Amino acid sequence: MLPRTMFGKTARAIKVSTASVLIAALGHLPLWGQESVLLLPSKPLPIPFTQLPNANPLAAPPELLPLIRSATTQERGTRARLQRILDFIFRSEDEGGLGITYDNSHTRTISEVLRDRKANCISLTALYVASCNLVEIPAHFAEPMNFNRWTRDGRIIRMERHVVAVVSMFPQADVVADFLPQLRQRQGVYVVKILSRERTLALFHSNRAVELLSAGQLDEALEQADIAVKADPTSNVSWNIRGVVLKGADQIEKAEADYLMALSLDAKDTAAIGNMEALLRETNRQDEALHYRQLGLELRQKDPYFQAFLAEEAMEAQQWEEAATRVAVAIKLLPYESKFYLLKAKLDLVAGKPQKALAALELARRWAVPAERERYDNKIALLKKS
């Protein structure tokens, strides 16, 4: 059985819409930097996508309804039925469940999840929301506020956001289902924003666009990016990502126009700000680029993942003191992220402090997702032997 810590409470200051939202996705936002030149693989890796461009990519297939009804038929209370749905999603097929396992290789539709029995966080949330709505539990997609994650994929820098499911329990506190373990551990109260159908469609297609771009499928990526912009023309995320795809296709002027559109919708969009900086530097417009650089740095100072990214850059340059300072800031801002402690352990080893490195690795293991804990166990064991 899944731990009931899957559920948290939304902040009561947030007004939850009663309209049912059916679909959503986590947007991967390629960002900024001197190294933002896109490196495509020599042999593009095809990403399967079975839905037609204009279809609802996260619609529940007909075969899901009887399965969810059967899983929840013996329960009357809403909370009990929610737990049954969670149990059914993750219980093995031998035990009568769907046996869904986590796989972050690409974003799947619900039909593809049922076919492959695999899903990432986005697809899991989609499956959960659809399952709830099939049995008349009003579930919505929502975005936790003040959450993002910075990662590097080759020379592409990404800022990833997160999505959760919200079930209205009025007059009681609303219930949140979160499929990202780090957040389940660190948050008892959520501040969320309910996502509209149009916005969630745009985010899904934007996410697909980035995955296809990374796989070297430029035409397909642009098709998905176009669908995203049409789905929700007010989404700064979609305009920014289409700009990234256009830049990858060497359509520089169109890319700049999309970045500016994103910034007209959200002047604090650090993804678009960073991308504008990179584009201006590459087109030798250094004074304009400096403006966006300063603006981006100002906005990202309180972003723990950005601080960790700066720490990694400092480590690559062997600027150990700067790296240690950045890691300390990241941990202070967000003390429940395993990767920050892994960075600290590396720095402690460089500084000749194996005991501090060991303590940092143990904290990293504590906050890691279950699939990563064995890796940390091995690191800890090796350090103890040394």
ABEGO torsion letter per residue (X at the ends): XBBAAABBBBBAABBBBABBBABBBBBBBBBBEAAABBBBBABBBBBBBABBAABBAABBBAAAAAAAAAAAAABABAAAAAAAAAAAAABBAAAGBAGBBBBAABBBBAAAAAAAGBBBAAAAAAAAAAAAAAAGBBBBBBBBBGBBBBBBBEABBBBBBBBBBBBBAOABBBBBBBABAAAAAABABBBBBBBBAAAAAAAAAAAAAAAAAAAGBAAAAAAAAAAAAAABAABAAAAAAAAAAAAAAGBAAAAAAAAAAAAAABAABAAAAAAAAAAAAAAGBAAAAAAAAAAAAAAAAABAAAAAAAAAAAAAAGBAAAAAAAAAAAAAABAABAAAAAAAAAAAAAAGBAAAAAAAAAAAAAABBAAAAAAAAAAAAAAAAX
